[in-house]
Amino acid sequence: MADIELRVPDAVFNRIRRHLGPVADSMTNKDLVEEALTQLIWAAGESVRGRFILSSERDGSDVARLRMRSLDYARGMATSSRKPKL
């Protein structure tokens, strides 16, 4: 297990908590970081498979694609001879 020390401004966690609403009341900052890492692992796996992470309105309009350097790298690895292990 890796021990990581992060210095994250309170404003970042406050913003996350506002978005999550009441469910965030029972979560520690550590819980929030673990959930964020879980989401990144999932997104990287999808990218390796050539898939995109998208968001849209309920009716499918106004589609936006999540762009992150790490996901672009994972997608690029999928087309190379070196496959990352997820």
Residue pairs with C-beta under 8 A, 6 or more apart in sequence:
6 33
8 29
13 29
13 32
16 24
16 32
17 24
17 25
17 32
20 27
24 32
27 35
40 70
41 86
43 53
43 66
43 68
43 71
44 70
44 71
44 74
44 84
44 86
45 74
45 86
46 52
46 53
47 53
47 71
47 72
47 74
47 75
47 78
48 74
48 75
48 77
48 78
48 83
48 84
48 86
49 78
50 75
50 78
52 65
52 66
53 65
53 66
53 71
54 63
54 64
54 65
54 66
55 63
55 64
55 65
55 66
56 62
56 63
56 64
74 84
77 83
77 84
